[in-house]
């Protein structure tokens, strides 16, 4: 898997999607791989400032490093670019709490949960429809 990631970056060194994906995986590791992940994520946002996944990865790195201000800056960018990203809202929440802004932290946490619930709502409706196939409200929810 690591060889495939390296080949992907070698094949597309200027593709922010590839850089963000591989960078995010490497950034979750330790040591030199983590730093390589940071470099790839930073390159992704330099090439495409609208690469929301890269901003989320940078926010995670900043949070892990204890840098709440950078976490908040990166997570805010990610949320602005991808308001349907629950992880971005969650990171923004953590950063807001860490910077002494509990009202914004609560608001972002509520938004994170709402986004996550909307994302999984269709799957829950389908699952419930299989368990209760005669319920008209469920059939309507699945049909949407």
Buried (B, 14 or more C-beta within 10 A) or exposed (E): EEEEBEEBBEEEEEBBBBBBBBBBBBBBEEEEBBBBBBBBBBBBBEBBEEBBBBBBBBBBBBBEEEBBEBBBBBBBBBBEBBEEBBBBBBBBBBBBBBBEBEEBBEBBBEBBBEBBEEEEEEEEBEEBBEEEEEEEEBEEBBEE
